């Protein structure tokens, strides 16, 4: 009945949980690698999208569906 936050280890992904979520810190680290080493163009945009979503979460307790900031992030995704 819990959300399992993981860094995608095989055993973690097989663990029974209500919801699985990727660790944002690990995901951001991988995006930095893709951006700096592999020169993948979309990595910078996706990294910024995640950082904007994290900032939005810090400033709000809930996410009304009609919130322009929420809609903007969803549209960018």
C-alpha positions in Angstrom: 0.0 0.0 0.0 3.0 2.3 -0.3 4.9 4.1 -3.0 8.3 2.6 -3.6 10.9 5.1 -4.8 13.8 3.4 -6.5 16.8 3.8 -8.7 15.6 1.0 -11.0 17.5 -1.9 -9.6 15.9 -5.1 -10.9 14.9 -6.3 -7.4 13.4 -2.9 -6.6 11.3 -3.0 -9.7 10.0 -6.5 -8.8 9.0 -5.4 -5.3 5.3 -5.4 -4.8 4.1 -1.8 -4.1 1.0 0.2 -4.8 3.0 2.7 -6.9 6.6 2.7 -8.2 8.4 6.0 -8.7 11.8 6.6 -10.0 14.2 8.5 -7.7 14.4 12.0 -9.1 17.9 12.6 -7.9 19.1 9.5 -9.8 17.2 10.6 -12.9 18.6 14.1 -12.8 22.1 12.7 -12.5 21.6 10.5 -15.5 20.2 13.5 -17.4 23.3 15.6 -16.6 25.4 12.7 -18.0 23.3 12.6 -21.2 23.6 16.4 -21.5 27.3 16.8 -20.8 28.9 13.6 -22.1 26.5 12.2 -24.7 25.4 15.6 -25.9 21.7 14.5 -26.1 19.7 17.6 -27.0 16.4 16.7 -25.2 18.2 15.9 -21.9 18.5 19.6 -21.0 14.9 20.3 -21.7 13.7 17.2 -19.7 16.1 18.1 -16.8 14.6 21.6 -16.7 11.1 20.2 -16.8 11.8 18.0 -13.7 13.4 20.9 -11.9 10.4 23.1 -12.6 8.1 20.4 -11.3 10.2 20.0 -8.2 10.0 23.8 -7.6 6.3 23.8 -8.1 5.9 21.1 -5.5 8.0 23.1 -3.0 5.6 26.1 -3.5 2.3 24.2 -3.4 0.6 21.6 -1.4 -1.9 20.5 -4.0 -2.2 20.5 -7.8 -5.5 21.8 -9.1 -6.0 20.6 -12.6 -6.8 24.1 -13.8 -3.5 25.6 -12.4 -1.7 27.3 -15.3 1.7 26.2 -13.9 0.6 22.6 -13.7 -0.9 22.7 -17.2 2.3 24.2 -18.5 4.4 21.4 -17.1 2.0 18.8 -18.4 2.0 20.3 -21.9 5.8 20.5 -21.9 6.0 16.8 -21.0 
